[in-house]
Each structure stands twice: as structure tokens, then as C-alpha cells.
Amino acid sequence: MRPILMKGHERPLTFLRYNRDGDMLFSCAKDHTPTLWYADNGERHGTFRGHNGAVWCCDVSRDSLRLITGSADQTAKLWDVKTGQQLFSFKFGSPARSVDFSLGDKLAVITTDPFMERTSAIHVKRIAEDPEDQVSESVLVLESPNGRKRINRAVWGPLNQTIVSGGEDTVLRIWDAETGKLLKESDAEVGHKNTITSLTKAADDSHFITGSLDKTAKLWDMRTLTLLKTYVSGVPVNAVSMSPLLDHVVLGGGQDASAVTTTDHRAGKFEAKFYDKILQEEIGGIKGHFGPINALAFNPDGKSFSSGGEDGYVRLHHFDSDYFNIRI
């Protein structure tokens, strides 16, 4: 399995997202310019220019026509995927950290960081079909109970009825998407012991996986917040993804870039680690990044995956046939 090396970013990667058909891959990085790649051969298709801060997150609509991005420049922007034109900019008083389209793409959930006197918050925006009709008002704003701590990720629950969030205060929360009421919090006993860095849903919205600086990833039931599985990594986890095809989860991470030279004599410890989802056993790893892995995504067909690193590269891996026959 030879990776395709995709060089288009000048700064560390922050997020990767495939479209629903799996033919396009969107990458975000600290260099202000989200990029669109062809997912089969890794060719760069185009860039989305307009942010002037690190871009932390993106999501693409079900029909692959709209892209939404969240950035440190305190905006979340809507883009036309075909033309690269900016359609609308939601302005906030603090950095936009996470974005997620709802089922049906009529709504988006956007999280903002604590900044100056502002606390971290979750905003629900209505997304107009015609960009001309787009308004910036929030339908709902949820204030985090622990407002000085950042919310790193918020996503829609099943059928858009709930919003699930996680971040620096280590607690997962489920909110009612209609009323904004806090419905559930994860149990401190079984929950993460350090910042939750990443959160990815299963294709059917029944469960989701979280990664944390406590060197584990955990699998949760999306409705009940019951802990289902724990995967122990040995290094801080920055990114998590689940195969839509096999019972595999992949974790990526490594120390903070600043600590690499001082704490670890094995410089190449930056591998994407694969685990059996059910048995929680590590089944293999793919090395290659020259810095921590910050982003991971499986292609919706389960036949390839990509990783984005602190080294500014996206590595695209098409699996060999023997990957599909791994037996423990």
C-alpha cells in the first residue's frame, strides 16, 4: 500500500473531510486556505480563498455543492464547491472551532472558542437554499457550563434531534437541538481524563468515537452516552475515524510539535494505528508522517483513508486486498 503524498498546505493540517460520494477530499490547515483534492489520485482540484486565520474544521453538504468552514479569523464561511466562491460569512466575536451540517443541510452547528470575556458556545444557524436569503442570526445558542474551556467538537445527533459536544473539560454532553436543554453528560468515572480532541460519528449515527489527550479513544452510544469500548493508544490522540466497511477504528496523534525533540527519541512514532473495533486490540499501524497526525478520515466506501499531519502533508492510502482479509 503506497501512499499518495499530497502537498498543498504550507502549515500543519487540522481537518479532513470526504464528501458523501467519496470522490472529493477537503482539507483544512493553519495556512488559511481549505483545499479540495480528487480522492482517487490525490490531485489538487482547487482552493477556497477568503479566510485570514487558521481553518480548524469543515463540512460538505450531502449533494457536494456547499462547503462550510470554521476559522480562527472569527468567521465560519459558506462556499460554492464548484466555483470556489464565498457565499456567506458568519461573524463571531471569537474563533470558530467546529462546523457540522445537519441531516438535510438546512442547519449547521458551529462552536466558538472562549476569547477575551466571551465564553465557549454552540451556535445553530439556519442554512438558506439560496445564498441571497442567508441571514447571520442564530436559531439557538448554547452556553457551555464550563465556559472558559474550549468546545473542540459538536455534531448533530440522530435525526437532528440532539447535538453532541466535547472538549477541554473532558465531559461529553447531549443537548436538545430544539430547546437547547442539556439532556445528558458523560459519566466522569468512565469518561476521558484529559481534553477531548476529536469526535467522529458512525455512518448510521448510532454511535460515535472520541479521541483524547489522555492517550485513549472511546466508543459511545449516541443516544444514551453509554461507554461501549476503549482503545489505548500510548500517545495523545488528536484524530479518530471509523471504517464504514469493516469493524476497524483508526487513531492518530503524537505529542505536541513543540515537545517532539525533547520527549521522544523515536522520531517516527507518528503512525495511524488501526484497532479492532469490537476486540479493542491493535491490529496494525501505518507510519510516515514527520510530525503528529492531526486529522484522519475514511473514504465512505471504506477502501481508502487519508491522514493529515503537523508536517503539512496529506497522505492518501488505498488499501491492498490483504487489508480486507485481516483476521485476529
C-alpha positions as CSV (number, residue, x, y, z in Angstrom):
1,M,0.0,0.0,0.0
2,R,1.9,3.0,-1.2
3,P,0.5,6.3,0.0
4,I,-0.1,9.2,-2.3
5,L,1.6,12.3,-0.8
6,M,-0.4,15.4,-1.3
7,K,1.5,18.7,-0.8
8,G,-0.6,21.8,-1.0
9,H,-0.6,23.2,2.5
10,E,2.2,25.3,3.9
11,R,1.2,24.8,7.5
12,P,0.0,21.9,9.7
13,L,-3.2,20.1,8.7
14,T,-6.2,20.5,11.1
15,F,-9.1,18.6,9.5
16,L,-10.0,16.2,6.6
17,R,-13.5,15.5,5.2
18,Y,-14.7,13.3,2.3
19,N,-17.9,14.2,0.5
20,R,-20.7,11.7,0.6
21,D,-19.8,10.1,-2.7
22,G,-16.2,9.7,-1.7
23,D,-14.7,11.2,-4.8
24,M,-13.6,14.5,-3.2
25,L,-11.5,15.2,-0.2
26,F,-11.5,18.5,1.6
27,S,-8.5,19.5,3.8
28,C,-8.1,22.3,6.3
29,A,-4.9,23.7,7.7
30,K,-3.4,26.5,9.6
31,D,-2.5,28.2,6.3
32,H,-5.9,29.9,5.8
33,T,-6.7,28.0,2.6
34,P,-9.1,25.0,2.6
35,T,-8.2,22.8,-0.3
36,L,-10.2,20.3,-2.5
37,W,-8.5,17.2,-3.8
38,Y,-9.6,14.3,-6.1
39,A,-9.9,11.4,-3.7
40,D,-8.7,8.7,-6.1
41,N,-5.4,10.1,-7.3
42,G,-4.7,12.9,-4.8
43,E,-4.7,15.6,-7.5
44,R,-5.4,19.1,-6.2
45,H,-8.6,20.4,-7.7
46,G,-8.7,23.9,-6.2
47,T,-8.6,26.1,-3.1
48,F,-11.1,28.3,-1.2
49,R,-9.6,31.7,-0.6
50,G,-11.0,34.2,1.9
51,H,-10.1,33.3,5.4
52,N,-7.3,35.1,7.1
53,G,-6.6,32.8,10.0
54,A,-6.1,29.1,10.6
55,V,-9.0,27.0,9.4
56,W,-10.0,24.5,12.1
57,C,-12.8,22.5,10.5
58,C,-15.0,22.0,7.5
59,D,-18.1,20.0,6.4
60,V,-19.6,19.4,3.0
61,S,-23.3,19.2,2.1
62,R,-24.8,15.9,1.1
63,D,-25.1,17.0,-2.6
64,S,-21.4,18.2,-2.5
65,L,-22.4,21.7,-3.6
66,R,-21.7,23.6,-0.4
67,L,-18.8,23.7,1.9
68,I,-18.8,25.3,5.4
69,T,-15.5,26.2,7.1
70,G,-14.7,27.4,10.6
71,S,-11.7,29.6,11.2
72,A,-9.5,31.4,13.8
73,D,-10.4,34.6,12.0
74,Q,-13.7,34.5,13.9
75,T,-15.8,33.6,11.0
76,A,-17.5,30.5,9.6
77,K,-17.9,30.7,5.8
78,L,-20.2,29.0,3.3
79,W,-18.6,28.3,-0.1
80,D,-19.8,27.1,-3.5
81,V,-17.8,23.9,-4.1
82,K,-17.9,24.1,-7.9
83,T,-16.6,27.7,-8.3
84,G,-14.7,28.2,-5.0
85,Q,-16.8,31.4,-4.5
86,Q,-17.5,32.5,-0.9
87,L,-21.3,32.6,-0.5
88,F,-21.7,33.9,3.1
89,S,-19.6,34.7,6.2
90,F,-21.0,34.2,9.7
91,K,-19.1,36.5,12.0
92,F,-18.4,35.8,15.7
93,G,-16.5,37.6,18.4
94,S,-14.2,34.6,18.8
95,P,-12.6,31.8,16.7
96,A,-15.0,29.3,15.1
97,R,-13.7,25.8,16.0
98,S,-16.1,23.2,14.7
99,V,-18.7,23.1,12.0
100,D,-21.3,20.3,11.1
101,F,-24.2,20.3,8.6
102,S,-27.4,18.7,9.8
103,L,-29.1,15.8,8.1
104,G,-30.8,17.6,5.1
105,D,-28.3,20.5,5.2
106,K,-30.9,23.0,6.4
107,L,-29.0,23.7,9.6
108,A,-25.4,24.0,10.7
109,V,-23.9,23.7,14.2
110,I,-20.9,25.9,14.9
111,T,-18.8,26.1,18.0
112,T,-16.9,29.2,19.1
113,D,-13.9,29.4,21.5
114,P,-13.6,31.3,24.7
115,F,-12.0,34.6,23.9
116,M,-11.4,37.7,26.0
117,E,-14.7,38.0,28.0
118,R,-16.6,35.6,25.8
119,T,-17.3,32.0,26.9
120,S,-17.3,29.0,24.6
121,A,-20.7,28.5,22.9
122,I,-22.5,26.3,20.4
123,H,-24.5,28.2,17.7
124,V,-27.2,26.7,15.4
125,K,-27.6,28.5,12.1
126,R,-30.3,28.1,9.5
127,I,-28.8,27.5,6.1
128,A,-30.8,29.1,3.3
129,E,-31.2,27.2,0.0
130,D,-30.5,30.5,-1.9
131,P,-27.4,32.2,-0.6
132,E,-29.2,35.5,-1.3
133,D,-31.6,34.7,1.5
134,Q,-28.9,33.7,4.0
135,V,-29.1,35.5,7.4
136,S,-26.5,35.5,10.1
137,E,-28.8,35.2,13.2
138,S,-28.5,32.0,15.3
139,V,-31.6,29.9,15.8
140,L,-30.2,28.7,19.1
141,V,-27.1,29.5,21.2
142,L,-26.0,27.0,23.9
143,E,-23.6,28.3,26.5
144,S,-21.2,25.7,27.8
145,P,-21.5,25.1,31.6
146,N,-17.7,25.4,31.8
147,G,-17.4,28.4,29.6
148,R,-13.6,29.1,29.9
149,K,-12.9,25.7,28.5
150,R,-12.9,25.2,24.7
151,I,-15.5,23.0,23.0
152,N,-13.5,21.2,20.3
153,R,-16.3,19.4,18.5
154,A,-20.1,19.5,18.3
155,V,-22.1,17.3,15.9
156,W,-25.7,16.5,15.2
157,G,-27.3,13.5,16.8
158,P,-29.7,11.1,15.1
159,L,-32.4,12.9,13.0
160,N,-31.1,16.3,14.1
161,Q,-32.9,15.9,17.5
162,T,-29.8,16.4,19.6
163,I,-26.4,18.0,19.5
164,V,-23.4,16.1,21.0
165,S,-20.4,18.1,22.2
166,G,-17.0,17.5,23.8
167,G,-13.8,19.5,24.5
168,E,-11.3,20.7,27.1
169,D,-13.4,20.0,30.2
170,T,-13.4,16.2,29.3
171,V,-17.2,15.9,29.5
172,L,-19.4,14.8,26.6
173,R,-22.8,16.5,26.6
174,I,-26.0,15.8,24.7
175,W,-28.3,18.8,24.1
176,D,-31.8,19.0,22.9
177,A,-31.5,20.7,19.4
178,E,-34.9,22.3,19.6
179,T,-34.9,23.8,23.2
180,G,-31.2,23.9,24.0
181,K,-31.7,22.0,27.2
182,L,-28.8,19.9,28.5
183,L,-30.1,16.3,28.4
184,K,-27.1,14.1,29.4
185,E,-23.4,14.3,30.5
186,S,-20.9,11.5,30.3
187,D,-20.0,9.7,33.5
188,A,-16.8,11.1,35.0
189,E,-15.8,7.5,36.1
190,V,-15.7,6.1,32.6
191,G,-15.1,9.3,30.7
192,H,-11.9,10.8,29.3
193,K,-9.4,12.2,31.8
194,N,-8.0,14.9,29.6
195,T,-9.1,17.2,26.7
196,I,-11.3,15.6,24.1
197,T,-9.6,16.5,20.8
198,S,-11.9,14.8,18.3
199,L,-15.3,13.2,17.8
200,T,-16.5,11.3,14.8
201,K,-19.9,9.7,14.2
202,A,-20.6,6.3,12.7
203,A,-22.3,6.4,9.3
204,D,-25.6,5.4,10.8
205,D,-25.5,7.9,13.7
206,S,-25.9,5.1,16.2
207,H,-22.6,5.5,17.9
208,F,-19.5,7.8,17.8
209,I,-15.9,7.7,18.8
210,T,-13.9,10.3,20.7
211,G,-10.1,10.8,20.9
212,S,-8.4,12.5,23.8
213,L,-5.0,13.7,25.1
214,D,-5.4,11.1,27.8
215,K,-3.9,8.6,25.2
216,T,-7.2,6.8,24.6
217,A,-10.1,6.8,22.2
218,K,-13.6,5.7,23.4
219,L,-16.7,4.4,21.6
220,W,-20.1,5.7,22.8
221,D,-23.7,5.1,22.2
222,M,-25.1,8.2,20.6
223,R,-28.5,8.2,22.4
224,T,-27.6,7.1,25.9
225,L,-23.9,8.1,26.2
226,T,-23.1,4.6,27.4
227,L,-19.4,3.8,27.0
228,L,-19.0,0.8,24.7
229,K,-15.3,0.4,24.1
230,T,-11.9,2.0,25.0
231,Y,-8.8,1.9,22.8
232,V,-5.5,2.5,24.5
233,S,-3.0,4.3,22.3
234,G,0.1,5.2,24.3
235,V,0.3,8.6,22.7
236,P,-2.1,11.6,22.9
237,V,-4.9,11.1,20.3
238,N,-5.6,14.1,18.0
239,A,-7.8,12.4,15.4
240,V,-10.1,9.4,15.2
241,S,-12.0,7.7,12.4
242,M,-14.1,4.6,11.9
243,S,-14.2,2.3,8.8
244,P,-17.7,2.2,7.3
245,L,-16.9,-1.2,5.9
246,L,-15.1,-3.2,8.5
247,D,-15.0,-3.2,12.3
248,H,-11.9,-1.1,12.4
249,V,-11.1,2.2,14.1
250,V,-8.0,4.3,13.3
251,L,-6.3,6.7,15.8
252,G,-3.7,9.3,15.0
253,G,-1.7,11.5,17.3
254,G,1.7,12.0,18.9
255,Q,3.0,14.7,21.2
256,D,2.6,18.4,20.6
257,A,5.1,19.6,17.9
258,S,7.0,21.6,20.5
259,A,7.7,18.5,22.6
260,V,8.8,16.2,19.8
261,T,12.5,16.6,20.1
262,T,12.7,16.6,23.9
263,T,10.4,13.8,24.8
264,D,10.7,11.1,22.3
265,H,13.9,9.6,20.9
266,R,11.9,7.6,18.3
267,A,11.2,10.4,15.9
268,G,9.0,8.3,13.6
269,K,6.4,7.4,16.2
270,F,3.7,9.2,14.2
271,E,1.6,6.4,12.8
272,A,-2.0,5.9,12.2
273,K,-2.9,3.0,14.4
274,F,-5.7,0.5,13.5
275,Y,-7.7,-1.3,16.1
276,D,-10.3,-4.0,16.0
277,K,-13.5,-2.1,16.9
278,I,-15.0,-5.0,18.9
279,L,-12.0,-6.6,20.5
280,Q,-10.2,-3.3,21.2
281,E,-6.9,-4.9,20.0
282,E,-4.4,-3.0,17.9
283,I,-4.1,-4.7,14.5
284,G,-1.5,-2.6,12.7
285,G,-0.2,0.8,12.0
286,I,0.8,3.0,9.1
287,K,3.9,5.2,9.6
288,G,5.0,8.1,7.5
289,H,4.2,11.5,8.9
290,F,7.2,13.5,10.3
291,G,5.0,15.0,13.0
292,P,1.9,14.3,14.9
293,I,-1.2,13.3,13.0
294,N,-3.9,15.9,13.4
295,A,-6.6,14.7,11.0
296,L,-7.9,11.3,9.8
297,A,-10.8,10.4,7.5
298,F,-12.1,7.2,6.0
299,N,-13.5,7.3,2.5
300,P,-17.2,6.5,2.7
301,D,-16.6,3.3,0.6
302,G,-14.1,2.0,3.2
303,K,-11.4,1.3,0.6
304,S,-9.1,4.1,1.3
305,F,-8.3,6.6,4.1
306,S,-6.3,9.8,4.4
307,S,-4.2,11.3,7.2
308,G,-3.1,14.9,7.7
309,G,-0.1,15.9,9.8
310,E,1.7,18.6,11.6
311,D,4.2,18.2,8.7
312,G,1.8,19.9,6.2
313,Y,1.2,16.7,4.2
314,V,-1.9,14.8,3.4
315,R,-1.2,11.1,2.9
316,L,-3.8,9.2,0.9
317,H,-3.8,5.4,1.3
318,H,-5.7,3.0,-0.9
319,F,-5.9,-0.4,0.9
320,D,-4.4,-3.5,-0.6
321,S,-6.6,-6.5,-0.9
322,D,-4.9,-8.2,2.1
323,Y,-6.2,-5.4,4.3
324,F,-9.7,-6.7,3.8
325,N,-8.7,-10.2,5.0
326,I,-7.1,-9.2,8.3
327,R,-8.1,-11.8,10.9
328,I,-7.2,-11.6,14.6
